[in-house]
């Protein structure tokens, strides 16, 4: 699937560029394509370079938590759920701890922490995978949950909105929660349908009901705060939880007389090796995306979508925010740039500006996560991972548009 997608990006970009050259006489188009290729190759390396220190840090900390036994303790609460969703994973396997930590980091909006934890989980799952070049059911379910994970504290989005002059930067908080929760739910349901997972199991229903109540409770709490207090509290709680976990891991290691320093070094070595391994995968994916964008194919898609919407007699205001939506599955930084550009063009408090912010917080970057996580373990046959991940993305975008009209009309 990745091979087909990758080739399609280049072929479509070439066809559009050739059309511009022959019909429009645009002799600069191929220069722009080559410039995009070199620029995105450089960007891919810079991303990998930036991840090196972060991967070394967090995989080192995870190794401490693993050897101290705390991660095992933390995962016991979710073990019944994961055993029913991923029956091929043995009870108390290290992959369970890494997945729990990754999902928690995503929920807190801690992207830098979530990525190395997710890679760690994928490597643990790979150890159980009998077909090393083919994604297992557990790996696909984990990836889809990761790319559609609920984000409880989208602090980065609040910060950008504040910088762009929004009167109430956090007024998109509740819409983002609703959209991202719908994305996660649809992602889980889609994978369950393909893999024939029984979601009517009493234990699964109990967990899903509990998570729903938790989300509703958080919504009620933050909705009761002022805009400034909401932003401050979300940032404070995120950082407090993260650093507290680091201290707890180290303290648990000391109590159990585990050499925390050596554990950290061993984990950090794994982080460095992983960062080097993902460079080719990132270069391949980001260069293809850059060429597709530079050719003008993305712009043609938007023009066609607007004509279709207007032809149906529908409101077309949401299309102004669609660059963020279409870029989001491919590139987090690209989608972030699209969001900022939308707010610059239409205003942070415009319908398009708010919708772009909601879309940015509704899902993760499916193709980026897929390239990094599967690339870190050498998987080439990704089976239904893309389809299920894009289903979650589509649900998140539709939910974002719906709640944007609901809240901001």
C-alpha positions in Angstrom: 0.0 0.0 0.0 2.8 2.4 0.9 4.4 1.7 -2.4 1.2 2.5 -4.4 0.6 5.7 -2.4 4.2 6.8 -2.8 4.3 6.2 -6.6 0.9 7.9 -7.0 2.2 11.1 -5.4 5.0 11.4 -8.0 2.8 10.4 -11.0 0.1 12.8 -10.2 2.6 15.6 -9.5 4.3 14.9 -12.9 1.0 14.9 -14.8 -0.1 18.2 -13.3 3.3 19.7 -13.9 3.3 18.5 -17.5 -0.1 20.0 -18.0 1.1 23.4 -16.7 4.1 23.3 -19.0 2.3 22.3 -22.2 -1.0 24.1 -21.7 -0.1 27.1 -19.5 3.5 27.5 -20.6 4.8 27.5 -17.0 8.5 26.7 -17.4 9.2 27.1 -13.7 7.0 24.2 -12.5 9.7 21.5 -12.8 12.2 23.8 -11.1 9.7 24.1 -8.2 9.4 20.3 -8.1 13.1 19.8 -7.9 13.4 22.5 -5.2 10.7 20.8 -3.2 12.5 17.4 -3.4 15.7 18.8 -2.1 14.0 20.9 0.5 11.9 18.1 1.9 14.8 15.7 1.9 16.7 18.2 4.1 13.6 18.6 6.3 13.3 14.9 6.7 16.9 14.6 7.9 16.4 17.6 10.3 13.3 16.0 11.8 15.2 12.7 12.4 18.2 14.7 13.8 15.8 16.5 16.2 14.2 13.2 17.2 17.6 11.7 18.2 17.9 13.5 21.5 14.2 13.1 22.3 14.3 9.4 21.5 17.4 8.8 23.5 15.9 10.7 26.5 12.5 9.0 26.6 13.6 5.5 25.7 16.1 5.8 28.4 13.4 6.9 30.9 11.2 4.1 29.7 13.9 1.6 30.3 14.2 2.8 33.9 10.4 2.4 34.3 10.5 -1.0 32.8 13.3 -2.3 35.0 11.9 -0.8 38.1 8.6 -2.6 37.6 6.5 0.6 37.6 5.4 0.3 34.0 4.2 -3.2 34.7 2.2 -1.9 37.6 0.8 0.9 35.5 -0.4 -1.4 32.8 -2.3 -3.8 35.0 -5.4 -1.6 35.0 -5.6 -1.7 31.2 -4.5 -5.3 30.7 -8.1 -6.7 30.6 -9.0 -4.3 27.8 -5.9 -4.9 25.7 -6.1 -8.6 26.1 -9.6 -8.5 24.5 -8.6 -6.0 21.8 -5.2 -7.6 21.2 -5.4 -11.3 22.3 -2.1 -12.2 20.7 -0.1 -10.1 23.2 0.9 -12.2 26.3 -0.2 -10.9 29.8 2.3 -8.4 31.3 4.3 -8.1 28.1 6.5 -4.9 27.9 4.5 -3.7 24.8 1.5 -3.1 27.0 3.4 -0.6 29.2 4.8 1.3 26.2 1.4 1.5 24.6 -0.2 2.8 27.7 2.5 5.5 28.1 2.2 6.5 24.5 -1.6 6.8 24.7 -1.2 8.9 27.8 1.3 11.2 26.2 -0.9 11.7 23.2 -3.9 12.5 25.5 -1.8 15.2 27.2 -0.8 16.7 23.9 2.9 15.9 24.5 3.9 15.1 21.0 7.7 14.9 21.6 7.1 12.4 24.4 4.5 10.3 22.5 6.7 9.6 19.4 9.5 7.7 21.2 7.1 5.9 23.4 5.1 4.8 20.3 8.2 3.6 18.6 9.2 1.7 21.7 5.7 0.0 21.7 5.9 -0.8 18.0 9.3 -2.5 18.5 8.0 -4.5 21.4 5.0 -5.6 19.3 7.4 -6.5 16.5 9.1 -9.0 18.8 5.8 -10.9 18.8 5.2 -10.6 15.1 5.8 -13.9 13.3 5.9 -12.1 9.9 8.6 -9.4 10.3 7.8 -7.5 7.1 4.0 -7.6 7.6 2.1 -5.6 10.2 0.3 -7.7 12.8 -3.3 -7.1 13.9 -2.0 -5.7 17.2 0.4 -3.3 15.5 -2.4 -2.0 13.2 -4.8 -1.5 16.1 -2.1 0.3 18.1 -1.2 2.6 15.1 -4.8 3.5 14.5 -5.5 4.3 18.1 -2.3 6.3 18.1 -3.1 8.3 15.0 -6.7 9.0 16.3 -5.9 9.3 20.0 -8.0 11.7 22.1 -6.0 14.9 22.9 -7.2 16.3 26.2 -4.8 19.3 26.3 -4.1 20.8 22.9 -1.9 23.5 24.4 0.1 24.1 21.1 -3.1 25.1 19.3 -4.1 27.5 22.1 -0.6 29.1 21.9 -0.8 29.6 18.1 -4.3 31.1 18.4 -3.1 33.5 21.1 -0.1 34.6 18.9 -2.5 35.2 16.0 -4.6 37.5 18.1 -7.6 35.4 19.0 -9.8 37.1 21.6 -10.4 33.8 23.4 -7.6 31.3 22.3 -9.2 28.4 24.1 -12.7 28.7 22.7 -12.0 25.7 20.5 -11.2 23.5 23.4 -14.5 21.7 23.8 -15.0 21.3 20.0 -11.6 19.8 19.7 -12.4 17.2 22.4 -15.6 16.3 20.7 -14.0 15.9 17.3 -11.0 13.9 18.5 -13.1 11.6 20.6 -15.2 10.8 17.5 -12.1 10.2 15.5 -10.8 7.7 18.1 -14.2 5.9 18.4 -14.5 5.5 14.6 -10.9 4.3 14.3 -11.5 1.6 17.0 -14.8 0.6 15.4 -13.2 0.3 11.9 -10.4 -1.9 13.1 -12.7 -4.0 15.2 -14.9 -4.6 12.1 -11.9 -5.6 9.9 -10.3 -7.7 12.6 -13.6 -9.1 13.9 -12.9 -7.8 17.5 -15.9 -8.3 19.8 -16.7 -4.9 21.2 -19.8 -6.1 22.9 -17.7 -7.9 25.5 -18.7 -6.6 28.9 -15.2 -5.7 29.8 -14.7 -3.7 26.6 -18.0 -1.9 27.1 -17.1 -1.1 30.7 -13.8 0.5 29.7 -15.4 2.4 26.8 -18.2 3.7 29.1 -15.6 4.7 31.7 -13.5 6.6 29.2 -16.6 8.4 27.9 -17.5 9.5 31.5 -13.9 10.7 32.0 -14.1 12.8 28.9 -17.4 14.2 29.9 -16.1 15.0 33.3 -13.1 16.8 32.0 -15.3 18.7 29.6 -17.4 19.8 32.5 -14.4 20.9 34.6 -12.6 22.9 31.9 -15.9 24.4 30.7 -16.3 25.9 34.2 -12.9 27.7 34.0 -12.2 31.1 32.5 -10.4 31.1 29.2 -7.1 32.1 30.8 -7.4 29.6 33.6 -8.2 26.8 31.1 -5.0 27.4 29.2 -2.9 27.7 32.4 -4.4 24.6 34.0 -4.0 22.4 30.9 -0.4 23.3 30.5 0.3 22.9 34.2 -1.3 19.5 34.5 0.4 18.2 31.4 3.9 19.2 32.6 3.2 18.1 36.2 2.1 14.6 35.2 5.0 14.1 32.8 7.8 15.1 35.1 6.1 13.3 38.0 6.3 10.1 36.1 10.0 10.6 35.5 10.6 11.1 39.2 8.4 8.1 40.1 10.4 5.9 37.7 13.7 6.9 39.2 12.4 6.6 42.7 11.0 3.1 42.1 14.3 2.1 40.6 16.2 3.3 43.7 13.8 1.5 46.0 14.3 -1.8 44.1 18.1 -1.2 43.9 18.0 -1.0 40.1 20.9 0.8 38.5 18.9 3.7 37.0 21.9 5.2 35.2 22.8 2.1 33.4 19.2 1.4 32.5 18.9 4.9 31.0 22.1 4.5 29.0 20.8 1.2 27.5 17.5 2.8 26.6 19.2 5.9 25.1 21.3 3.7 22.9 18.2 2.1 21.5 16.8 5.6 20.9 19.8 6.7 18.9 19.7 3.6 16.7 16.0 4.0 16.0 16.5 7.7 15.0 19.1 6.6 12.4 16.9 3.8 11.1 13.8 6.0 10.3 15.7 8.6 8.2 15.2 6.8 4.8 11.5 6.3 5.5 11.0 9.9 6.4 12.9 11.1 3.3 10.8 8.9 1.0 7.4 10.0 2.5 8.1 13.8 2.9 9.7 14.2 -0.5 6.6 12.6 -2.2 4.3 14.9 -0.2 6.4 18.0 -1.1 6.4 17.2 -4.8 2.6 16.6 -4.7 2.1 20.0 -3.1 4.6 21.9 -5.2 3.0 20.6 -8.5 -0.3 22.4 -7.7 -2.3 19.2 -7.4 -3.4 20.1 -3.9 -4.8 23.4 -5.2 -6.7 21.7 -7.9 -8.4 19.4 -5.4 -9.6 22.4 -3.4 -11.0 24.2 -6.5 -12.9 21.0 -7.5 -14.2 20.6 -4.0 -15.5 24.1 -3.8 -17.3 23.8 -7.2 -18.9 20.6 -6.0 -20.1 22.0 -2.7 -21.5 25.2 -4.3 -23.2 23.1 -7.0 -25.0 21.2 -4.2 -26.2 24.5 -2.7 -24.2 24.0 0.5 -22.3 26.5 2.6 -18.7 26.5 1.3 -17.0 28.4 4.2 -15.5 25.1 5.6 -13.4 24.7 2.4 -11.2 27.6 3.5 -10.0 25.4 6.3 -9.6 22.2 4.2 -5.9 22.7 3.5 -5.2 21.9 7.1 -7.6 18.9 6.9 -6.0 17.4 3.8 -2.4 18.0 5.0 -3.0 16.7 8.5 -2.8 12.9 7.6 0.5 13.5 5.8 2.5 16.1 7.8 2.0 17.6 11.3 4.3 20.5 10.6 2.7 21.1 7.2 -0.8 21.0 8.7 0.3 23.4 11.4 1.6 25.8 8.8 -1.7 25.5 6.9 -3.6 26.3 10.1 -1.4 29.4 10.8 -1.8 30.5 7.1 -5.6 30.2 7.4 -5.7 32.3 10.5 -3.5 34.9 8.9 -5.7 35.0 5.8 -9.1 35.0 7.4 -8.4 35.9 11.1 -8.0 33.7 14.2 -11.6 34.2 15.2 -13.1 33.7 11.8 -15.0 30.5 11.0 -12.2 29.2 8.9 -9.6 30.0 11.5 -11.5 28.3 14.3 -12.3 25.3 12.1 -8.6 24.9 11.0 -7.7 24.8 14.7 -10.3 22.2 15.5 -9.2 20.0 12.6 -5.6 20.4 13.7 -6.5 18.9 17.1 -8.9 16.3 15.9 -6.5 13.7 14.5 -2.8 12.8 14.3 -0.6 12.6 11.2 -1.4 9.1 9.9 1.2 8.8 7.1 3.9 10.4 9.2 3.2 8.0 12.2 2.9 5.1 9.8 6.2 5.9 8.1 8.0 6.4 11.4 6.6 3.6 13.5 6.5 0.9 10.8 9.8 2.2 9.4 11.5 1.8 12.8 10.8 -1.9 12.7 11.2 -2.5 9.0 7.5 -3.3 8.1 6.6 -3.0 4.4 3.3 -4.8 4.1 1.0 -2.5 6.2 -2.3 -4.4 5.2 -5.4 -2.4 6.3 -3.5 0.2 8.5 -3.9 3.1 6.0 -7.6 2.4 5.3 -8.5 2.3 9.0 -6.3 5.2 9.9 -7.9 7.4 7.1 -11.4 6.3 8.2 -10.5 7.8 11.7 -9.1 10.9 10.1 -12.2 11.3 7.9 -14.5 10.9 10.9 -12.4 13.5 12.8 -12.7 16.0 10.0 -16.4 15.5 9.5 -16.9 15.9 13.3 -14.7 19.0 13.3 -16.8 20.6 10.6 -20.0 19.6 12.3 -19.1 21.0 15.8 -17.6 24.2 14.2 -21.0 25.0 12.6 -22.7 24.0 15.9 -20.5 26.2 18.1 -19.5 29.0 15.7 -22.2 28.8 13.0 
